[in-house]
Amino acid sequence: MLNTIGQILRDAAVNNFVFSPGFWLSNYYWLLILLFWSTIWKGLALWKASRRRQIGWFVALLIVNTAGLLEIFYLAAYHDMKDKAKK
């Protein structure tokens, strides 16, 4: 598996074909994994931001796509905050 990732990165660097449709069609499974990963983290972070009524974070998380990095940062930084929603 690591050889496959390394080969993909080497091919991308040498041939500069990352932006070509052929690259993504032949390696669609990585795109699906990234899509699944990002969707899970984005859903969790958006849910927490809305429950805490943090409009700025909600909008930023909704607009900015960072493959889950901003979402993980948000969840880690605000993990101990209580939800403000009424029970």
Beta strands, then each sheet from edge to edge (+ up, - down):
end
